Amino acid sequence: MGILTDDMKRALSEQRLIFAATVCPDGTPNLSPKGTVMVWDDDHVLFTDLASPGTMRNLQHNPSIEINTLDIFARKGYRFKGSVVVHKNDDLMAAVQERMRNGPSNVTGLADSVRAVVLIRVEQAQSLVSPGYWGGATEAETRSNWETYWANVNADWRDRNENA
Ligand SMILES: Cc1cc2nc3c(=O)[nH]c(=O)nc-3n(C[C@H](O)[C@H](O)[C@H](O)COP(=O)(O)O)c2cc1C
């Protein structure tokens, strides 16, 4: 059995977005979003390099990475630490591109833009739960509150943009 539980795999697949932290050569942090996240197997998660020069440069110097994913309605998620192997123009990259072509709508059109695959071997996994739960809120209440919040944000966006 690998390190990734079924719920971790569900969270990663459902959210379709991670934030990936790498270490710059000068020791400063680098954090950027990656929407091409894919669970590869019980120990590996990957994303593809489409437009990530900073992340890719950093990984050449230091293969350490931390990623996290968060459900903005449940205010729960996971964080994972690991080390990466970059795959370029090999069988694994071709297989990932094929999965993208048949995959979720946010990645189907991006398969041909893949420059490399960043395959993360997950070495540590930890759950994330908002301190908003400390007062005893249930997940159903939390989801409902944040659904309302985001519905209002979207309504404000429509007000600002639809007649612009
Ligand atoms: C929602 C979202 C998803 C993204 N997904 C990816 C991705 O999967 N791969 C990628 O290379 N860039 C992706 N990007 C673009 C990079 O995050 C962006 O170019 C960033 O500045 C790269 O920073 P870096 O070079 O420090 O990694 C995404 C951007 C956003 C806003």
The ligand as an SDF file (V2000), in Angstrom:
LIG
                    3D

 31 33  0  0  0  0  0  0  0  0999 V2000
   -5.1850   28.2050  -12.1890 C   0  0  0  0  0  0  0  0  0  0  0  0
   -3.8170   28.1130  -12.7950 C   0  0  0  0  0  0  0  0  0  0  0  0
   -3.3370   26.8730  -13.1790 C   0  0  0  0  0  0  0  0  0  0  0  0
   -2.0720   26.7480  -13.7490 C   0  0  0  0  0  0  0  0  0  0  0  0
   -1.5990   25.5160  -14.1000 N   0  0  0  0  0  0  0  0  0  0  0  0
   -0.3570   25.3780  -14.5920 C   0  0  0  0  0  0  0  0  0  0  0  0
    0.1900   24.0840  -14.8630 C   0  0  0  0  0  0  0  0  0  0  0  0
   -0.4260   23.0470  -14.6450 O   0  0  0  0  0  0  0  0  0  0  0  0
    1.4510   24.0250  -15.3610 N   0  0  0  0  0  0  0  0  0  0  0  0
    2.1990   25.1490  -15.5950 C   0  0  0  0  0  0  0  0  0  0  0  0
    3.3340   25.0210  -16.0370 O   0  0  0  0  0  0  0  0  0  0  0  0
    1.7090   26.3810  -15.3470 N   0  0  0  0  0  0  0  0  0  0  0  0
    0.4730   26.5220  -14.8240 C   0  0  0  0  0  0  0  0  0  0  0  0
   -0.0130   27.7550  -14.5330 N   0  0  0  0  0  0  0  0  0  0  0  0
    0.7980   28.9270  -14.8350 C   0  0  0  0  0  0  0  0  0  0  0  0
    1.8940   29.1350  -13.8090 C   0  0  0  0  0  0  0  0  0  0  0  0
    1.4030   28.9920  -12.4840 O   0  0  0  0  0  0  0  0  0  0  0  0
    2.4870   30.5580  -13.9910 C   0  0  0  0  0  0  0  0  0  0  0  0
    3.0290   30.6860  -15.2910 O   0  0  0  0  0  0  0  0  0  0  0  0
    3.4980   30.8500  -12.9350 C   0  0  0  0  0  0  0  0  0  0  0  0
    3.8820   32.2020  -12.9860 O   0  0  0  0  0  0  0  0  0  0  0  0
    4.7280   29.9820  -13.0840 C   0  0  0  0  0  0  0  0  0  0  0  0
    5.6120   30.2770  -12.0320 O   0  0  0  0  0  0  0  0  0  0  0  0
    6.9410   29.4930  -11.8480 P   0  0  0  0  0  0  0  0  0  0  0  0
    7.7460   29.6970  -13.0970 O   0  0  0  0  0  0  0  0  0  0  0  0
    7.5560   30.1020  -10.6280 O   0  0  0  0  0  0  0  0  0  0  0  0
    6.5350   28.0670  -11.6260 O   0  0  0  0  0  0  0  0  0  0  0  0
   -1.2710   27.8980  -13.9440 C   0  0  0  0  0  0  0  0  0  0  0  0
   -1.7540   29.1460  -13.5590 C   0  0  0  0  0  0  0  0  0  0  0  0
   -3.0050   29.2510  -12.9820 C   0  0  0  0  0  0  0  0  0  0  0  0
   -3.5040   30.6080  -12.5530 C   0  0  0  0  0  0  0  0  0  0  0  0
  1  2  1  0
  2  3  1  0
  2 30  2  0
  3  4  2  0
  4  5  1  0
  4 28  1  0
  5  6  2  0
  6  7  1  0
  6 13  1  0
  7  8  2  0
  7  9  1  0
  9 10  1  0
 10 11  2  0
 10 12  1  0
 12 13  2  0
 13 14  1  0
 14 15  1  0
 14 28  1  0
 15 16  1  0
 16 17  1  0
 16 18  1  0
 18 19  1  0
 18 20  1  0
 20 21  1  0
 20 22  1  0
 22 23  1  0
 23 24  1  0
 24 25  2  0
 24 26  1  0
 24 27  1  0
 28 29  2  0
 29 30  1  0
 30 31  1  0
M  END
$$$$
